[in-house]
Amino acid sequence: MMTPAGFRHGEVAGAVAGALIEHIKPRRLGAVTTAEAGFQIGHDPDTVRAPDVAFVRAERLALSRREGFFQGAPDLAVEVLLPGDRASEVLAKVQDWLDAGSSAVWVVDPKTNTVSVYQSGGEATVLRSGDTLSGAEVIPGLRIEVAELFAM
């Protein structure tokens, strides 16, 4: 059994999920999940991962069964860093999500109050307090003030 993450980790993950749900649900853009939802991103051997927060577009939900693991990667995977996370392991996770088909990966760092945005084929963009996080093509119209994710 895995040890649960700390309170701050959950608080920040909740803020990300809440901001996504607030935008996505009324527009029926898709579904937002938390770390309990598994995504099967590989076969032979089976590989299942669970990001801290994820978004799957509505059109993909219609093609997938809701029971068991979601088959494939989420459109957006969000990883909230823990104090002991190693940079190499985080970057490997980011690459796994992108290789499996995620359009974007956000790495949220509660220690530095930053969000690093990764997209396939591109460099990471680091956003700080005062910057605005955009859903870009993944979640049309989404805009989140970075500082709001850490204001507790």
Order of alpha helices (4+ residues) and beta strands (2+ residues): alpha-beta-beta-beta-beta-alpha-beta-beta-alpha-beta-beta-beta-beta-beta-alpha
